[in-house]
């Protein structure tokens, strides 16, 4: 979908080419224009793009372009009717299943309003669900996930509904994985939701990995016999008793070393860290990856490449609106599951030109990696999580997104977050956003190396996260060219909150309403540049500039 194919030689050679002075930047951040200011941080980054201490390399975030399968199926052939009253979910799902059995294809939903009384499930790779445009094709959802699947409690106890942060009425996930999740929910055996199954035990070791540094593209392994170019593996890193892996994710040094990790039970349940990646080349015991390493690899973390549940790849949803029947927003953490579109155990998948309306939660990335959400909008009566990114989601891109102002006042005891990231999720990008409500919700769980860039936000949401989920921020969070229309500092200006972070090109903000305190003591090694400016920083968009490297 998003990134051009770059060779490793081009990427590695960029550190030499970028040592020369940068050209002047135009109004859009590209070369050839005039005006704006290039911060010292950008010049530093271009010299060490894969290992900069404050700014992560996110130039490969998002899905690749995939050739479309020639098969095209119209849902009307399977019984769907655009009358707004006939339940068309069975027909749409039959068409999707037929495309899956054929090895992939495009399922067309023509203009009109199609009522759906069930979940729309994309469970096979290479299947694209395509409407005629978000302003022409509407799916009208009448039921919620509690009604359709059942009550979904939290694996951490209490009376919370996990539909407050999981599942969608359009749900992209491998069929076997979706079946196992639904079976566990109905059995009230509340599951883990990621790449290694409901109990995180559905994996086997392929090989151990030798020590390497963050930013490396090639690693040495003990035995490459089971590794093949084009296949996906999990890099699995376990923590040790001293929690040095978590300290490393937080940037290391006295602050993370002094932090008390042992009672952060929810955070500790998130490790081992699991990072999906495709293999580009294998030469002897040397393995080249399609993305650089997100972290150091050290022997004490038992580094290994492992198997995983089968991924969903090359699938997408395009050109439609999902509108739920309008009901009042539920009290905080008791959502019934009028949720939008979720990608789960998905790699190289996408959502393009999709609007969700009157939903509890909008767009979700759950153990999803290398996916792109482009041209998406959350609208209607107001949402709990307009966007959520959790359960170890990595290398995703959310661009050209909109969170509209709610159409009705928020009921009592509800909560609005915004663009959420949590649960050791890393190297995700939110780019070119129009947030008319919400906030940059780092939801604890030590997310790290994430970027928000070129976004306008009315900062009126609140962050969430249990105290036992640990810190709000790990290292290498970057906020670049952010325009806060109501002047509230919380979670926007992060130089006093996030370790080894960068806040660049932010207008003047002040602390009021929610005032956050840092999780780590001492020098955070955070950077602040071009503070008190609006639209001055060049390049304007950090993700696009990294791609152009």
ZIGIBEL-V45485 format. One record per backbone hydrogen bond with DSSP energy under -1.0 kcal/mol. NH is the residue of the N-H (numbers start at 1). CO is the residue of the C=O. E is the energy in kcal/mol with one decimal. If there is no record, write none. Layout:
nh=NH co=CO e=E
nh=NH co=CO e=E
This chain:
nh=2 co=63 e=-3.6
nh=3 co=63 e=-1.2
nh=11 co=7 e=-2.2
nh=12 co=8 e=-3.0
nh=13 co=9 e=-2.2
nh=16 co=13 e=-1.0
nh=17 co=13 e=-1.8
nh=18 co=14 e=-2.4
nh=19 co=16 e=-1.4
nh=20 co=17 e=-1.1
nh=26 co=30 e=-4.2
nh=29 co=26 e=-2.4
nh=32 co=24 e=-1.8
nh=37 co=536 e=-2.2
nh=43 co=39 e=-1.4
nh=44 co=40 e=-2.5
nh=45 co=41 e=-2.6
nh=46 co=42 e=-2.2
nh=47 co=44 e=-1.1
nh=48 co=44 e=-1.3
nh=61 co=58 e=-1.6
nh=62 co=395 e=-2.9
nh=73 co=106 e=-3.0
nh=75 co=108 e=-2.5
nh=77 co=74 e=-1.7
nh=78 co=75 e=-1.2
nh=79 co=76 e=-1.3
nh=80 co=75 e=-2.0
nh=83 co=81 e=-1.4
nh=84 co=113 e=-1.6
nh=88 co=115 e=-3.5
nh=92 co=88 e=-2.6
nh=93 co=89 e=-2.7
nh=94 co=90 e=-2.2
nh=95 co=91 e=-2.2
nh=96 co=92 e=-2.4
nh=97 co=93 e=-2.5
nh=98 co=94 e=-2.2
nh=99 co=95 e=-2.2
nh=100 co=96 e=-2.2
nh=101 co=97 e=-2.5
nh=102 co=98 e=-1.5
nh=103 co=100 e=-1.5
nh=104 co=99 e=-2.9
nh=105 co=126 e=-1.8
nh=106 co=71 e=-2.8
nh=107 co=128 e=-3.3
nh=108 co=73 e=-3.4
nh=109 co=130 e=-2.7
nh=112 co=136 e=-2.7
nh=114 co=138 e=-3.1
nh=116 co=140 e=-2.9
nh=120 co=169 e=-3.1
nh=122 co=171 e=-2.1
nh=126 co=313 e=-1.7
nh=128 co=105 e=-2.3
nh=129 co=316 e=-2.7
nh=130 co=107 e=-3.0
nh=131 co=318 e=-3.2
nh=133 co=319 e=-2.6
nh=136 co=133 e=-2.2
nh=137 co=133 e=-2.6
nh=138 co=112 e=-2.7
nh=139 co=321 e=-3.2
nh=140 co=114 e=-2.7
nh=141 co=323 e=-2.6
nh=142 co=116 e=-1.8
nh=145 co=337 e=-1.2
nh=146 co=336 e=-2.0
nh=148 co=144 e=-2.2
nh=149 co=145 e=-2.9
nh=150 co=145 e=-1.6
nh=157 co=154 e=-1.7
nh=161 co=333 e=-2.9
nh=162 co=152 e=-3.7
nh=164 co=161 e=-1.9
nh=165 co=162 e=-1.9
nh=169 co=339 e=-1.4
nh=170 co=340 e=-2.1
nh=171 co=120 e=-2.7
nh=172 co=342 e=-3.1
nh=173 co=122 e=-1.9
nh=175 co=123 e=-1.9
nh=178 co=174 e=-2.8
nh=179 co=175 e=-2.7
nh=180 co=176 e=-2.0
nh=181 co=177 e=-2.1
nh=182 co=178 e=-2.5
nh=183 co=179 e=-2.3
nh=184 co=180 e=-2.0
nh=185 co=181 e=-2.5
nh=186 co=182 e=-2.5
nh=187 co=183 e=-1.5
nh=188 co=185 e=-1.4
nh=189 co=184 e=-2.6
nh=192 co=198 e=-2.4
nh=197 co=194 e=-1.1
nh=200 co=197 e=-1.0
nh=202 co=196 e=-2.4
nh=203 co=201 e=-1.4
nh=206 co=305 e=-3.2
nh=207 co=305 e=-1.5
nh=209 co=303 e=-1.8
nh=210 co=220 e=-2.9
nh=212 co=297 e=-1.4
nh=215 co=293 e=-1.9
nh=216 co=213 e=-2.0
nh=219 co=287 e=-2.6
nh=221 co=285 e=-2.2
nh=222 co=208 e=-2.1
nh=227 co=224 e=-1.8
nh=230 co=279 e=-3.5
nh=231 co=228 e=-1.9
nh=233 co=277 e=-2.6
nh=234 co=306 e=-2.0
nh=235 co=275 e=-2.7
nh=236 co=304 e=-2.8
nh=237 co=273 e=-2.4
nh=238 co=301 e=-2.7
nh=243 co=240 e=-2.0
nh=247 co=243 e=-2.1
nh=248 co=244 e=-2.0
nh=249 co=245 e=-2.3
nh=250 co=246 e=-1.4
nh=251 co=248 e=-1.6
nh=252 co=247 e=-2.5
nh=257 co=253 e=-2.0
nh=258 co=254 e=-1.8
nh=264 co=261 e=-2.1
nh=265 co=263 e=-1.7
nh=267 co=468 e=-1.9
nh=268 co=264 e=-2.6
nh=269 co=265 e=-1.2
nh=270 co=267 e=-1.7
nh=273 co=237 e=-2.5
nh=275 co=235 e=-2.4
nh=277 co=233 e=-2.2
nh=279 co=231 e=-2.5
nh=280 co=288 e=-2.8
nh=281 co=288 e=-1.6
nh=283 co=286 e=-3.0
nh=286 co=283 e=-2.3
nh=287 co=219 e=-3.1
nh=288 co=281 e=-2.5
nh=289 co=217 e=-2.9
nh=290 co=278 e=-1.9
nh=293 co=216 e=-2.7
nh=297 co=212 e=-2.9
nh=301 co=298 e=-1.9
nh=302 co=299 e=-1.9
nh=304 co=236 e=-1.4
nh=305 co=207 e=-2.6
nh=306 co=234 e=-2.2
nh=307 co=204 e=-2.2
nh=309 co=195 e=-2.8
nh=312 co=345 e=-1.9
nh=314 co=348 e=-1.5
nh=316 co=127 e=-1.5
nh=317 co=350 e=-1.4
nh=318 co=129 e=-2.8
nh=319 co=352 e=-2.0
nh=320 co=353 e=-1.2
nh=321 co=137 e=-2.4
nh=322 co=355 e=-2.8
nh=323 co=139 e=-2.9
nh=324 co=357 e=-2.5
nh=325 co=141 e=-2.5
nh=332 co=413 e=-3.1
nh=334 co=331 e=-2.1
nh=339 co=337 e=-1.8
nh=340 co=361 e=-2.5
nh=341 co=362 e=-1.5
nh=342 co=170 e=-2.2
nh=343 co=364 e=-2.6
nh=344 co=172 e=-3.0
nh=345 co=366 e=-1.4
nh=347 co=312 e=-3.1
nh=348 co=369 e=-1.1
nh=350 co=315 e=-1.8
nh=351 co=372 e=-2.2
nh=352 co=317 e=-2.6
nh=353 co=374 e=-2.2
nh=355 co=320 e=-1.7
nh=356 co=377 e=-2.6
nh=357 co=322 e=-2.3
nh=358 co=379 e=-1.6
nh=360 co=338 e=-3.4
nh=362 co=385 e=-2.3
nh=363 co=386 e=-2.2
nh=364 co=341 e=-2.6
nh=365 co=388 e=-2.5
nh=366 co=343 e=-2.6
nh=367 co=390 e=-2.1
nh=369 co=346 e=-2.7
nh=370 co=394 e=-1.7
nh=372 co=349 e=-2.0
nh=373 co=397 e=-2.9
nh=374 co=351 e=-3.1
nh=375 co=399 e=-1.7
nh=377 co=354 e=-1.8
nh=378 co=402 e=-2.3
nh=379 co=356 e=-2.8
nh=384 co=360 e=-3.2
nh=387 co=418 e=-2.0
nh=388 co=363 e=-2.5
nh=390 co=365 e=-2.8
nh=392 co=423 e=-1.3
nh=394 co=368 e=-1.1
nh=395 co=426 e=-1.8
nh=397 co=371 e=-2.6
nh=398 co=429 e=-2.7
nh=399 co=373 e=-2.7
nh=400 co=431 e=-1.5
nh=402 co=376 e=-1.9
nh=403 co=434 e=-2.5
nh=404 co=378 e=-2.6
nh=407 co=380 e=-2.1
nh=414 co=411 e=-1.2
nh=417 co=384 e=-2.2
nh=419 co=439 e=-2.2
nh=420 co=387 e=-2.4
nh=421 co=441 e=-2.0
nh=422 co=389 e=-2.0
nh=424 co=445 e=-2.3
nh=426 co=393 e=-1.0
nh=427 co=449 e=-1.1
nh=429 co=396 e=-2.3
nh=430 co=451 e=-2.2
nh=431 co=398 e=-3.0
nh=432 co=453 e=-1.6
nh=434 co=401 e=-2.3
nh=435 co=456 e=-3.2
nh=436 co=403 e=-2.6
nh=439 co=417 e=-1.5
nh=441 co=439 e=-1.3
nh=442 co=440 e=-1.3
nh=443 co=421 e=-2.3
nh=445 co=469 e=-1.2
nh=446 co=471 e=-2.2
nh=448 co=425 e=-1.8
nh=449 co=475 e=-2.9
nh=451 co=428 e=-2.6
nh=452 co=478 e=-2.5
nh=453 co=430 e=-2.7
nh=454 co=480 e=-2.1
nh=455 co=481 e=-1.2
nh=456 co=433 e=-2.3
nh=457 co=483 e=-2.8
nh=458 co=435 e=-2.5
nh=460 co=438 e=-1.0
nh=460 co=458 e=-2.0
nh=461 co=438 e=-1.0
nh=462 co=416 e=-2.5
nh=469 co=466 e=-1.9
nh=470 co=467 e=-1.5
nh=474 co=447 e=-2.6
nh=475 co=249 e=-3.0
nh=476 co=500 e=-1.8
nh=478 co=450 e=-2.2
nh=479 co=502 e=-2.7
nh=480 co=452 e=-2.4
nh=481 co=504 e=-3.0
nh=482 co=505 e=-1.6
nh=483 co=455 e=-2.7
nh=485 co=457 e=-1.9
nh=489 co=510 e=-2.7
nh=492 co=489 e=-2.7
nh=493 co=489 e=-1.7
nh=497 co=494 e=-1.6
nh=498 co=494 e=-2.8
nh=500 co=524 e=-3.5
nh=502 co=477 e=-2.2
nh=503 co=527 e=-2.3
nh=504 co=479 e=-3.1
nh=505 co=529 e=-2.1
nh=507 co=482 e=-1.0
nh=510 co=487 e=-2.9
nh=527 co=501 e=-2.7
nh=529 co=503 e=-2.3
nh=532 co=506 e=-3.1
nh=533 co=506 e=-1.1
nh=538 co=37 e=-2.8
nh=545 co=541 e=-2.2
nh=546 co=542 e=-2.0
nh=547 co=543 e=-2.3
nh=548 co=544 e=-1.8
nh=549 co=546 e=-1.0
